[in-house]
Amino acid sequence: MPLFSQTQGKAENPTLVFLHGFLGNSDEWSETIDHLKTDYYCVCLDLPGHGHSVTSTPPLEEGFAYCHRLIRQALDDLEVKQYSLIGYSLGGRIALDYARTQNDPYLQHLILESCHTGLTTQADKEQRYKHDLNWAKRFATESVMQSVYEWYEQAIFSDLSCQEKDLFIKKRSHNYGVCLANMLLATSLSKQTDILPYLQNNSLKVKPLTIAYCFGERDLKFKKIADKLSRQTDVKVTEFDAVGHNIHHQSPLKYAQYIMQQITI
């Protein structure tokens, strides 16, 4: 099944393609897009197992490649040519691997929000797979409401207020647990290729891809990843003050302004 797409703005304007995070869907970008749709053609895709793409089921061993094919198909169906790709968390990891593997001449800018660049040791990958397998079992066997509630109790979401967590839980509980479990395992961080070598080689290209990475001040885990990117690559790293893991939710206007800055450089 093709990926569900939602568009706003005029197709003749510069194109922005958005990939949401785990548990999300195309609607989660709405507040940011409200500040962009006048000047940009905004394309939001529902990733497999999410939103209106719930019937798209990636194979467990080729999850990233499957997502890449569906993304390319969606862009072809919309007749998208040059575009900027924006990904948050899981969507950022998929966007990174898409850029690494697809050599897409139409991709001009890659904007990454709070996403991991990949694990480097087999031991870390095995540990992460066990972690994701445990979560997949919860999503597949518990009620969605319960498993989503437990998901937002993780330390990475500790900056969220009780009201923000309740809002996320209410929005995310419309998902289907088995579909989420499948996508979680198919695109597990344990199966993602370490992207650092690709990012380092990007600067050596005749026409390097413009890559930007942002993270929230309160997101200590991804601050470490951002520091590593700053030291070892030419990726432009930006820290957002007073926010955590989900910048576009907590600061949609500033995030929209950030996107505009990155694609006009």
Sequence and secondary structure as in RCSB ss.txt:
>XXXX:A:sequence
MPLFSQTQGKAENPTLVFLHGFLGNSDEWSETIDHLKTDYYCVCLDLPGHGHSVTSTPPLEEGFAYCHRLIRQAL
DDLEVKQYSLIGYSLGGRIALDYARTQNDPYLQHLILESCHTGLTTQADKEQRYKHDLNWAKRFATESVMQSVYE
WYEQAIFSDLSCQEKDLFIKKRSHNYGVCLANMLLATSLSKQTDILPYLQNNSLKVKPLTIAYCFGERDLKFKKI
ADKLSRQTDVKVTEFDAVGHNIHHQSPLKYAQYIMQQITI
>XXXX:A:secstr
    EEEES TTS EEEEE  TT  GGGGHHHHTTTTTTSEEEEE  TTSGGGTT    TTSHHHHHHHHHHHHH
HHTT  SEEEEEETHHHHHHHHHHHHH  TTEEEEEEES      SHHHHHHHHHHHHHHHHHHHHS HHHHHHH
HTTSGGGTTS HHHHHHHHHHHTTS HHHHHHHHHHT GGGS   HHHHHHHTTSSS  EEEEEEETT HHHHHH
HHHHHHHS  EEEEETT  S HHHH HHHHHHHHHHHHT 
